[in-house]
């Protein structure tokens, strides 16, 4: 079955994405970005 190989780990996915906030205008923007990253497992 596809996608059922239990020997593979999340580390096999390759390098993690990098998120860069350029000149965030408010501290809330940083918090929202961090929360979104956590929600999606980054």
C-alpha positions, 0 to 999 in steps of 0.5 A: 500500500502506498504511504504505509512504510513505517520504516521511513521517518519525518527526517527523510523529507529533506531539509526544513523550510525557512521562514523569514519575516522582512520588516514585520510591522507589529509583534503580533505578526511574528506571533501569528507566523510562529503559531502558523508554523507550529500548527503545520508542524514546522 
